[in-house]
Amino acid sequence: MKKYKSLIWLLGLIISLSSCEMRDELLGKGEAGENAGTLELGLSSVYNGVTVSRASTTVDGGTTTGNFDEEDINVDNYTLVVTNTETQEEVAKGKVSELKNESGKVVLPLSEGDYYVTAYNYEGENVTVSERPYFKGEQTFSVKKGVATSVDLPCKLACVEVSLSLTSSFEEAFKDDYAVIIDNGDGASQVFNKTSIGKKYYFQTPEHQSALNASIKATSEAGNFVELKATIQKPADAEGGVSDLEGGDSFNIQLTEEGSTDSYISIGITVDLTFTEVGETIEIPVGNIIYEGPDTPGEGGGEEPEASITFEGLPATYTCTNGDTEIEGLQDVHILAPNGIKHLNVTISGEITSLLFMVGLPETFDICNLADDLKGALVSLGLISEDDYNQLHAGNCTDFTFKLRSLLVMVPQVVQSGESVFNLAVSDGVDTKDGDITVIVNPKG
């Protein structure tokens, strides 16, 4: 019996040692042979010229760290990849926390040769626009036999950061139904509205693009419609002499009311550009903000320009009673956009908003650009199909029927009384047009 117990113990020890060796091999911690050298890697995440590592650490009064989650700036959460540049073999890959040794340092034995190391917080390379920042560091280095090679790897924003702010004069002069579409000139775009103020969005860094494009639509308190397009050009003498958009460029676009007459009201744009790798901020010169359309932004704003986008079934108002399972006269919305629908923004307000969680919908969303969970909710509600979404997301859908019936008929079933408003704003990249569907629910009895 003792003999069998000894055999079992010995087998367990062998398996345990084999598992450790296999794990070390996967993580790049195994022996690298006679030609071994050592990589000693120091990692950091850098924003506004400051090394950040904990979301709880306050830097610059919270400006630097206040918008980041721990997982995005603590390099222990990052994925590290070491690649042999000659063979293209990944010789080490894993979470930084897993690759650290007992002393809390990343020390990897590597064969003599040339290597390429990258580290990133998540797979953000192909994400066009996100509220999550994409940090990445990359560097080449060489390993010599018997030599410890030290490499410092700062991870910086590998995307273009964009935020929108308003002056008090703009807020006083315009209604809060404004919509601003920002794009990077290479297929990444985001709609900013009243729910986006104070948020930062992270755009994929385009190749060989030196400007952001802005399409602004607003209505003055007096009812004047303003539609303005502008190109925000990065200065040619920007930091490092690089005029193309680069990862780490941070644009804060500010809208202001810039004077008015009886016939029109003007919108002005100022832009601060921060180079977050070094923490330097400049104001983009007025000459680098190029307006399209009237010489004076907003001129002729008392009359909405003719658009190529047309609606059937919008605007519309429906009246029903609490408990109704049908809404009399309810129509789908038929949208024609010869240039292709680039954005279809839905903004929901009124009594229904507090109950949207029941069907998994936010108060505002762009049907052309949906997260997977939201797309699933819309498909399950019958508002769109997978084929609908694929066409809308591609931006080439010119004829779309928005089947809102399944959503709207829910309103009288859950709302006791009051108005619920569904605003649809369609942009084809040239024009923007919107309208409201209002559902008025009367109380029973």
Kinemage of the C-alpha trace (Angstrom):
@kinemage 1
@onewidth
@group {chain A} dominant
@subgroup {mainchain}
@vectorlist {calphas} color= white
{ca met a 1} P 0.000 0.000 0.000
{ca lys a 2} L 2.856 2.363 0.891
{ca lys a 3} L 4.408 1.585 -2.495
{ca tyr a 4} L 1.220 2.726 -4.321
{ca lys a 5} L 0.988 5.870 -2.203
{ca ser a 6} L 4.593 6.725 -3.042
{ca leu a 7} L 3.891 6.195 -6.748
{ca ile a 8} L 0.825 8.415 -6.611
{ca trp a 9} L 2.805 11.144 -4.800
{ca leu a 10} L 5.616 10.910 -7.364
{ca leu a 11} L 3.185 11.121 -10.294
{ca gly a 12} L 1.528 14.150 -8.719
{ca leu a 13} L 4.882 15.878 -8.312
{ca ile a 14} L 5.846 15.186 -11.944
{ca ile a 15} L 2.506 16.510 -13.230
{ca ser a 16} L 2.814 19.591 -11.032
{ca leu a 17} L 6.313 20.356 -12.249
{ca ser a 18} L 5.281 19.761 -15.868
{ca ser a 19} L 2.329 22.137 -15.492
{ca cys a 20} L 4.578 24.865 -14.083
{ca glu a 21} L 7.024 24.410 -16.943
{ca met a 22} L 4.240 24.529 -19.524
{ca arg a 23} L 2.785 27.665 -17.939
{ca asp a 24} L 6.191 29.351 -17.845
{ca glu a 25} L 6.742 28.420 -21.481
{ca leu a 26} L 3.399 29.953 -22.489
{ca leu a 27} L 4.169 33.110 -20.579
{ca gly a 28} L 7.730 33.344 -21.887
{ca lys a 29} L 9.326 32.469 -18.513
{ca gly a 30} L 11.051 29.300 -19.606
{ca glu a 31} L 14.758 28.909 -20.263
{ca ala a 32} L 15.870 30.497 -23.520
{ca gly a 33} L 18.878 28.240 -24.045
{ca glu a 34} L 22.600 28.913 -24.152
{ca asn a 35} L 22.180 32.206 -26.009
{ca ala a 36} L 19.848 33.616 -23.371
{ca gly a 37} L 19.715 37.233 -22.409
{ca thr a 38} L 17.121 38.998 -20.297
{ca leu a 39} L 14.444 41.610 -20.915
{ca glu a 40} L 13.692 43.814 -17.932
{ca leu a 41} L 10.560 45.778 -18.807
{ca gly a 42} L 9.186 48.876 -17.127
{ca leu a 43} L 5.626 49.872 -18.089
{ca ser a 44} L 3.576 52.983 -17.439
{ca ser a 45} L 0.468 54.666 -18.779
{ca val a 46} L 0.873 58.353 -19.657
{ca tyr a 47} L -1.807 61.018 -20.066
{ca asn a 48} L -1.303 64.795 -20.156
{ca gly a 49} L 2.376 64.231 -19.578
{ca val a 50} L 1.682 62.499 -16.262
{ca thr a 51} L 2.274 58.857 -15.375
{ca val a 52} L -1.034 57.440 -14.136
{ca ser a 53} L -1.570 54.056 -12.567
{ca arg a 54} L -4.596 54.205 -10.289
{ca ala a 55} L -8.014 55.719 -10.954
{ca ser a 56} L -8.121 56.701 -7.285
{ca thr a 57} L -5.080 58.935 -7.707
{ca thr a 58} L -6.029 62.556 -8.349
{ca val a 59} L -3.764 64.429 -10.745
{ca asp a 60} L -4.363 67.953 -12.077
{ca gly a 61} L -7.422 68.331 -9.864
{ca gly a 62} L -8.886 65.156 -11.340
{ca thr a 63} L -8.501 66.285 -14.965
{ca thr a 64} L -5.971 63.601 -15.808
{ca thr a 65} L -7.479 60.577 -14.106
{ca gly a 66} L -11.081 61.586 -13.573
{ca asn a 67} L -12.447 60.036 -16.778
{ca phe a 68} L -10.570 56.736 -16.706
{ca asp a 69} L -11.433 53.403 -15.135
{ca glu a 70} L -8.833 51.432 -13.233
{ca glu a 71} L -8.664 48.730 -15.923
{ca asp a 72} L -7.617 51.303 -18.528
{ca ile a 73} L -4.706 52.955 -16.724
{ca asn a 74} L -3.372 50.278 -14.368
{ca val a 75} L -0.771 48.525 -16.523
{ca asp a 76} L -1.145 45.330 -14.481
{ca asn a 77} L -4.377 44.829 -16.447
{ca tyr a 78} L -2.682 45.331 -19.821
{ca thr a 79} L -1.885 42.594 -22.334
{ca leu a 80} L 1.810 42.293 -23.147
{ca val a 81} L 3.133 40.706 -26.342
{ca val a 82} L 6.801 40.122 -27.209
{ca thr a 83} L 7.470 39.146 -30.843
{ca asn a 84} L 10.672 38.001 -32.512
{ca thr a 85} L 11.031 40.382 -35.470
{ca glu a 86} L 12.895 37.846 -37.613
{ca thr a 87} L 10.557 34.861 -37.183
{ca gln a 88} L 7.385 36.819 -36.235
{ca glu a 89} L 6.925 34.314 -33.418
{ca glu a 90} L 5.180 35.540 -30.273
{ca val a 91} L 7.676 34.453 -27.628
{ca ala a 92} L 5.655 35.827 -24.704
{ca lys a 93} L 2.060 36.916 -24.276
{ca gly a 94} L -0.182 37.443 -21.293
{ca lys a 95} L -1.505 39.883 -18.736
{ca val a 96} L 1.252 41.993 -17.223
{ca ser a 97} L 0.168 40.836 -13.745
{ca glu a 98} L 0.722 37.216 -14.821
{ca leu a 99} L 4.108 37.901 -16.398
{ca lys a 100} L 5.552 39.591 -13.322
{ca asn a 101} L 7.965 37.635 -11.176
{ca glu a 102} L 7.921 37.259 -7.403
{ca ser a 103} L 9.476 40.730 -7.042
{ca gly a 104} L 6.682 42.339 -9.030
{ca lys a 105} L 8.847 42.981 -12.099
{ca val a 106} L 8.521 41.831 -15.710
{ca val a 107} L 11.781 39.957 -16.314
{ca leu a 108} L 11.787 37.593 -19.300
{ca pro a 109} L 14.605 35.311 -20.514
{ca leu a 110} L 14.920 35.628 -24.295
{ca ser a 111} L 17.265 34.243 -26.911
{ca glu a 112} L 19.713 36.628 -28.505
{ca gly a 113} L 18.005 38.580 -31.267
{ca asp a 114} L 15.738 41.467 -32.193
{ca tyr a 115} L 12.260 41.867 -30.731
{ca tyr a 116} L 9.156 43.991 -30.793
{ca val a 117} L 7.119 44.557 -27.631
{ca thr a 118} L 3.572 45.920 -27.408
{ca ala a 119} L 1.241 46.477 -24.484
{ca tyr a 120} L -2.397 47.624 -24.555
{ca asn a 121} L -5.395 47.894 -22.265
{ca tyr a 122} L -7.829 46.203 -24.671
{ca glu a 123} L -8.179 45.183 -28.326
{ca gly a 124} L -9.020 48.692 -29.523
{ca glu a 125} L -7.084 48.768 -32.795
{ca asn a 126} L -10.175 48.458 -35.014
{ca val a 127} L -12.734 50.240 -32.832
{ca thr a 128} L -13.941 53.306 -34.763
{ca val a 129} L -15.447 55.307 -31.865
{ca ser a 130} L -15.789 54.401 -28.205
{ca glu a 131} L -16.239 55.941 -24.788
{ca arg a 132} L -13.363 53.702 -23.680
{ca pro a 133} L -9.826 55.037 -24.211
{ca tyr a 134} L -7.337 52.864 -26.059
{ca phe a 135} L -3.854 52.942 -24.524
{ca lys a 136} L -0.967 51.293 -26.308
{ca gly a 137} L 2.810 51.200 -26.101
{ca glu a 138} L 5.200 49.690 -28.642
{ca gln a 139} L 8.955 49.511 -29.016
{ca thr a 140} L 11.723 47.494 -30.667
{ca phe a 141} L 14.761 46.263 -28.767
{ca ser a 142} L 17.666 43.817 -29.034
{ca val a 143} L 18.793 41.093 -26.627
{ca lys a 144} L 22.436 40.088 -26.283
{ca lys a 145} L 23.712 36.876 -24.781
{ca gly a 146} L 24.187 37.158 -21.031
{ca val a 147} L 23.058 40.807 -20.969
{ca ala a 148} L 20.030 42.261 -19.154
{ca thr a 149} L 18.271 44.661 -21.535
{ca ser a 150} L 16.155 47.331 -19.827
{ca val a 151} L 13.217 48.726 -21.792
{ca asp a 152} L 10.872 51.467 -20.600
{ca leu a 153} L 7.516 51.197 -22.328
{ca pro a 154} L 5.166 54.176 -21.858
{ca cys a 155} L 1.610 53.447 -23.020
{ca lys a 156} L -0.192 56.507 -24.356
{ca leu a 157} L -3.522 57.152 -26.006
{ca ala a 158} L -3.464 55.478 -29.410
{ca cys a 159} L -6.675 57.230 -30.482
{ca val a 160} L -7.950 60.778 -30.958
{ca glu a 161} L -9.886 62.136 -28.001
{ca val a 162} L -12.829 64.470 -28.697
{ca ser a 163} L -15.159 66.302 -26.333
{ca leu a 164} L -17.812 68.968 -26.824
{ca ser a 165} L -18.589 71.894 -24.528
{ca leu a 166} L -20.944 74.864 -24.700
{ca thr a 167} L -20.596 78.414 -23.496
{ca ser a 168} L -23.361 79.854 -21.336
{ca ser a 169} L -24.239 82.222 -24.198
{ca phe a 170} L -24.884 79.234 -26.491
{ca glu a 171} L -27.078 77.543 -23.883
{ca glu a 172} L -29.057 80.732 -23.421
{ca ala a 173} L -29.478 81.395 -27.159
{ca phe a 174} L -30.286 77.885 -28.404
{ca lys a 175} L -32.706 75.126 -27.517
{ca asp a 176} L -31.281 71.879 -26.156
{ca asp a 177} L -32.230 69.877 -29.257
{ca tyr a 178} L -28.890 70.632 -30.966
{ca ala a 179} L -26.996 67.825 -32.697
{ca val a 180} L -23.314 67.886 -33.618
{ca ile a 181} L -21.784 65.168 -35.799
{ca ile a 182} L -18.000 64.902 -35.563
{ca asp a 183} L -16.064 62.641 -37.928
{ca asn a 184} L -12.385 61.895 -38.430
{ca gly a 185} L -12.534 61.920 -42.226
{ca asp a 186} L -11.996 58.175 -42.362
{ca gly a 187} L -15.318 56.589 -41.437
{ca ala a 188} L -15.411 57.203 -37.686
{ca ser a 189} L -18.190 59.541 -36.544
{ca gln a 190} L -20.102 60.355 -33.380
{ca val a 191} L -23.249 62.348 -32.699
{ca phe a 192} L -23.020 64.760 -29.763
{ca asn a 193} L -26.197 66.061 -28.150
{ca lys a 194} L -27.297 67.262 -24.717
{ca thr a 195} L -26.521 63.865 -23.185
{ca ser a 196} L -22.932 63.969 -24.495
{ca ile a 197} L -21.742 67.170 -22.827
{ca gly a 198} L -18.936 66.325 -20.424
{ca lys a 199} L -18.189 62.988 -22.095
{ca lys a 200} L -15.046 62.133 -24.009
{ca tyr a 201} L -15.129 59.958 -27.111
{ca tyr a 202} L -12.166 58.141 -28.573
{ca phe a 203} L -11.888 58.044 -32.372
{ca gln a 204} L -9.753 55.632 -34.334
{ca thr a 205} L -6.650 57.470 -35.539
{ca pro a 206} L -7.060 57.936 -39.309
{ca glu a 207} L -4.237 57.593 -41.798
{ca his a 208} L -3.076 60.755 -43.564
{ca gln a 209} L -5.878 62.950 -42.214
{ca ser a 210} L -5.157 66.344 -40.705
{ca ala a 211} L -8.639 67.542 -39.766
{ca leu a 212} L -11.882 66.736 -38.012
{ca asn a 213} L -15.198 67.576 -39.644
{ca ala a 214} L -18.108 69.050 -37.707
{ca ser a 215} L -21.739 69.239 -38.785
{ca ile a 216} L -23.814 71.352 -36.401
{ca lys a 217} L -27.574 71.711 -36.283
{ca ala a 218} L -29.341 73.908 -33.750
{ca thr a 219} L -32.534 75.893 -33.259
{ca ser a 220} L -32.468 79.264 -31.547
{ca glu a 221} L -34.856 80.084 -28.734
{ca ala a 222} L -36.577 82.391 -31.224
{ca gly a 223} L -37.131 79.470 -33.599
{ca asn a 224} L -34.371 80.202 -36.156
{ca phe a 225} L -32.832 77.082 -37.647
{ca val a 226} L -29.045 76.987 -38.056
{ca glu a 227} L -27.066 74.345 -39.895
{ca leu a 228} L -23.320 74.816 -40.046
{ca lys a 229} L -20.480 72.683 -41.341
{ca ala a 230} L -16.851 73.244 -40.453
{ca thr a 231} L -13.440 71.664 -40.917
{ca ile a 232} L -11.151 71.797 -37.867
{ca gln a 233} L -7.614 71.700 -39.212
{ca lys a 234} L -4.716 70.632 -37.009
{ca pro a 235} L -2.023 73.339 -37.231
{ca ala a 236} L 0.886 72.557 -39.529
{ca asp a 237} L 3.345 73.661 -36.817
{ca ala a 238} L 1.764 71.425 -34.156
{ca glu a 239} L 3.811 69.689 -31.471
{ca gly a 240} L 6.626 67.758 -33.101
{ca gly a 241} L 5.885 69.384 -36.439
{ca val a 242} L 3.241 66.734 -37.245
{ca ser a 243} L 0.129 68.097 -38.912
{ca asp a 244} L -1.663 64.757 -39.384
{ca leu a 245} L -3.994 63.557 -36.635
{ca glu a 246} L -2.110 61.343 -34.208
{ca gly a 247} L -2.905 59.102 -31.282
{ca gly a 248} L -2.933 61.252 -28.164
{ca asp a 249} L -4.395 64.347 -29.850
{ca ser a 250} L -7.257 65.632 -27.686
{ca phe a 251} L -9.763 68.116 -29.131
{ca asn a 252} L -12.178 70.080 -26.972
{ca ile a 253} L -14.658 71.722 -29.340
{ca gln a 254} L -16.610 74.599 -27.832
{ca leu a 255} L -19.715 76.148 -29.370
{ca thr a 256} L -20.767 79.683 -28.610
{ca glu a 257} L -23.422 82.121 -29.728
{ca glu a 258} L -21.665 84.695 -31.886
{ca gly a 259} L -24.162 87.475 -32.377
{ca ser a 260} L -27.572 87.688 -34.000
{ca thr a 261} L -29.920 89.930 -35.948
{ca asp a 262} L -33.628 89.732 -36.635
{ca ser a 263} L -32.975 87.427 -39.587
{ca tyr a 264} L -30.293 85.079 -38.325
{ca ile a 265} L -28.241 83.893 -35.368
{ca ser a 266} L -24.606 82.872 -35.604
{ca ile a 267} L -22.682 79.968 -34.075
{ca gly a 268} L -18.977 80.300 -33.342
{ca ile a 269} L -16.447 77.512 -32.772
{ca thr a 270} L -13.272 77.538 -30.687
{ca val a 271} L -11.064 74.479 -30.248
{ca asp a 272} L -8.383 73.583 -27.722
{ca leu a 273} L -5.949 70.897 -28.830
{ca thr a 274} L -4.017 69.032 -26.136
{ca phe a 275} L -1.086 66.738 -26.880
{ca thr a 276} L -1.715 64.252 -24.078
{ca glu a 277} L 1.677 62.576 -24.344
{ca val a 278} L 3.373 65.732 -23.077
{ca gly a 279} L 0.448 67.655 -21.550
{ca glu a 280} L 0.728 70.721 -23.800
{ca thr a 281} L -2.441 72.586 -24.840
{ca ile a 282} L -2.819 75.100 -27.669
{ca glu a 283} L -5.808 76.948 -29.069
{ca ile a 284} L -6.337 76.150 -32.735
{ca pro a 285} L -6.053 79.409 -34.716
{ca val a 286} L -9.252 80.876 -36.137
{ca gly a 287} L -7.865 80.449 -39.654
{ca asn a 288} L -7.670 76.680 -39.123
{ca ile a 289} L -11.435 76.430 -38.603
{ca ile a 290} L -12.919 76.541 -42.089
{ca tyr a 291} L -16.655 77.111 -42.388
{ca glu a 292} L -18.680 75.773 -45.293
{ca gly a 293} L -21.771 77.559 -46.562
{ca pro a 294} L -22.556 81.235 -45.847
{ca asp a 295} L -19.659 83.628 -45.280
{ca thr a 296} L -21.185 84.427 -41.925
{ca pro a 297} L -21.977 81.251 -39.966
{ca gly a 298} L -25.721 81.036 -39.406
{ca glu a 299} L -26.647 83.644 -42.033
{ca gly a 300} L -30.054 82.972 -43.528
{ca gly a 301} L -30.834 80.789 -40.529
{ca gly a 302} L -34.456 81.900 -40.274
{ca glu a 303} L -35.386 79.382 -42.939
{ca glu a 304} L -34.433 75.708 -42.959
{ca pro a 305} L -32.512 74.808 -46.119
{ca glu a 306} L -34.041 72.346 -48.506
{ca ala a 307} L -32.766 68.864 -47.723
{ca ser a 308} L -32.581 65.747 -49.836
{ca ile a 309} L -34.026 63.697 -46.963
{ca thr a 310} L -37.791 63.113 -46.926
{ca phe a 311} L -40.111 61.493 -44.383
{ca glu a 312} L -43.508 59.851 -44.552
{ca gly a 313} L -45.269 59.424 -41.217
{ca leu a 314} L -43.208 62.100 -39.502
{ca pro a 315} L -43.940 64.356 -37.675
{ca ala a 316} L -46.994 62.712 -36.111
{ca thr a 317} L -49.073 62.886 -32.944
{ca tyr a 318} L -51.134 59.977 -31.634
{ca thr a 319} L -53.656 60.032 -28.813
{ca cys a 320} L -54.673 56.943 -26.854
{ca thr a 321} L -55.872 55.826 -23.424
{ca asn a 322} L -53.982 54.023 -20.685
{ca gly a 323} L -54.368 50.286 -21.205
{ca asp a 324} L -54.894 50.438 -24.970
{ca thr a 325} L -53.212 47.652 -26.913
{ca glu a 326} L -53.571 49.466 -30.239
{ca ile a 327} L -53.027 53.083 -31.316
{ca glu a 328} L -55.462 54.358 -33.901
{ca gly a 329} L -53.898 55.530 -37.172
{ca leu a 330} L -50.375 54.462 -36.178
{ca gln a 331} L -47.970 54.498 -39.149
{ca asp a 332} L -44.438 53.329 -39.727
{ca val a 333} L -41.913 56.004 -40.701
{ca his a 334} L -40.642 55.810 -44.279
{ca ile a 335} L -37.278 57.539 -44.810
{ca leu a 336} L -35.793 58.394 -48.212
{ca ala a 337} L -32.188 59.625 -48.280
{ca pro a 338} L -30.610 59.491 -51.773
{ca asn a 339} L -27.123 60.096 -50.346
{ca gly a 340} L -27.464 57.182 -47.913
{ca ile a 341} L -28.441 57.268 -44.245
{ca lys a 342} L -25.267 57.858 -42.231
{ca his a 343} L -26.941 58.451 -38.843
{ca leu a 344} L -30.424 57.732 -37.570
{ca asn a 345} L -30.534 59.161 -34.072
{ca val a 346} L -33.437 58.371 -31.794
{ca thr a 347} L -33.963 60.562 -28.732
{ca ile a 348} L -36.748 59.588 -26.330
{ca ser a 349} L -38.197 61.998 -23.792
{ca gly a 350} L -41.294 62.426 -21.677
{ca glu a 351} L -43.180 59.981 -19.483
{ca ile a 352} L -41.817 56.822 -21.100
{ca thr a 353} L -38.143 57.551 -20.288
{ca ser a 354} L -38.257 56.216 -16.730
{ca leu a 355} L -39.574 52.890 -18.039
{ca leu a 356} L -37.153 52.309 -20.921
{ca phe a 357} L -35.093 49.937 -18.771
{ca met a 358} L -37.939 47.425 -19.163
{ca val a 359} L -37.000 46.925 -22.828
{ca gly a 360} L -33.270 47.645 -22.491
{ca leu a 361} L -33.216 50.970 -24.330
{ca pro a 362} L -31.268 54.160 -23.473
{ca glu a 363} L -32.785 57.606 -23.947
{ca thr a 364} L -30.704 58.303 -27.047
{ca phe a 365} L -28.973 56.074 -29.591
{ca asp a 366} L -27.833 56.013 -33.215
{ca ile a 367} L -29.376 53.094 -35.089
{ca cys a 368} L -26.533 53.197 -37.625
{ca asn a 369} L -23.943 52.571 -34.898
{ca leu a 370} L -25.041 50.206 -32.146
{ca ala a 371} L -23.323 48.167 -29.481
{ca asp a 372} L -24.127 44.451 -29.778
{ca asp a 373} L -26.415 44.351 -26.718
{ca leu a 374} L -28.443 47.344 -27.902
{ca lys a 375} L -28.679 45.943 -31.421
{ca gly a 376} L -30.009 42.723 -29.925
{ca ala a 377} L -32.667 44.642 -27.981
{ca leu a 378} L -33.828 46.499 -31.105
{ca val a 379} L -33.934 43.307 -33.158
{ca ser a 380} L -35.940 41.494 -30.466
{ca leu a 381} L -38.414 44.399 -30.381
{ca gly a 382} L -38.849 44.136 -34.152
{ca leu a 383} L -37.624 47.701 -34.737
{ca ile a 384} L -34.876 46.551 -37.103
{ca ser a 385} L -33.618 43.319 -38.621
{ca glu a 386} L -30.024 42.154 -38.917
{ca asp a 387} L -30.123 43.025 -42.635
{ca asp a 388} L -31.509 46.491 -41.830
{ca tyr a 389} L -28.665 47.140 -39.425
{ca asn a 390} L -25.969 45.930 -41.811
{ca gln a 391} L -27.202 48.381 -44.476
{ca leu a 392} L -27.604 51.257 -42.033
{ca his a 393} L -24.203 50.624 -40.471
{ca ala a 394} L -22.596 50.624 -43.926
{ca gly a 395} L -24.144 54.055 -44.580
{ca asn a 396} L -25.536 53.135 -47.999
{ca cys a 397} L -29.205 52.554 -47.145
{ca thr a 398} L -31.279 55.047 -49.151
{ca asp a 399} L -34.789 53.736 -48.464
{ca phe a 400} L -35.686 52.596 -44.956
{ca thr a 401} L -38.995 51.894 -43.259
{ca phe a 402} L -38.681 52.287 -39.506
{ca lys a 403} L -41.226 49.921 -37.954
{ca leu a 404} L -41.900 51.727 -34.686
{ca arg a 405} L -45.279 50.097 -34.077
{ca ser a 406} L -43.978 47.412 -31.696
{ca leu a 407} L -42.381 50.070 -29.480
{ca leu a 408} L -45.075 52.736 -29.617
{ca val a 409} L -47.952 50.395 -28.738
{ca met a 410} L -46.179 49.671 -25.452
{ca val a 411} L -46.520 53.281 -24.338
{ca pro a 412} L -50.210 53.266 -23.325
{ca gln a 413} L -49.718 49.908 -21.639
{ca val a 414} L -47.093 51.182 -19.202
{ca val a 415} L -47.680 54.953 -19.022
{ca gln a 416} L -50.590 56.128 -16.871
{ca ser a 417} L -50.920 59.508 -18.577
{ca gly a 418} L -48.883 62.250 -20.263
{ca glu a 419} L -46.744 62.778 -23.371
{ca ser a 420} L -43.881 60.654 -24.670
{ca val a 421} L -41.812 62.041 -27.550
{ca phe a 422} L -39.676 60.063 -30.005
{ca asn a 423} L -37.398 62.363 -32.028
{ca leu a 424} L -35.836 60.895 -35.181
{ca ala a 425} L -32.876 62.785 -36.674
{ca val a 426} L -31.496 61.534 -39.990
{ca ser a 427} L -28.172 62.632 -41.477
{ca asp a 428} L -26.873 61.673 -44.907
{ca gly a 429} L -23.473 63.316 -44.372
{ca val a 430} L -24.650 66.442 -46.170
{ca asp a 431} L -28.055 67.273 -44.734
{ca thr a 432} L -29.756 66.563 -41.432
{ca lys a 433} L -33.494 66.423 -40.923
{ca asp a 434} L -35.577 65.436 -37.945
{ca gly a 435} L -39.123 65.181 -36.661
{ca asp a 436} L -41.098 64.128 -33.584
{ca ile a 437} L -43.564 61.369 -32.954
{ca thr a 438} L -45.642 62.311 -29.915
{ca val a 439} L -47.761 59.757 -28.083
{ca ile a 440} L -50.330 61.321 -25.733
{ca val a 441} L -51.788 58.935 -23.179
{ca asn a 442} L -55.021 59.917 -21.449
{ca pro a 443} L -55.848 58.368 -18.072
{ca lys a 444} L -58.589 55.735 -17.855
{ca gly a 445} L -62.134 56.756 -17.043
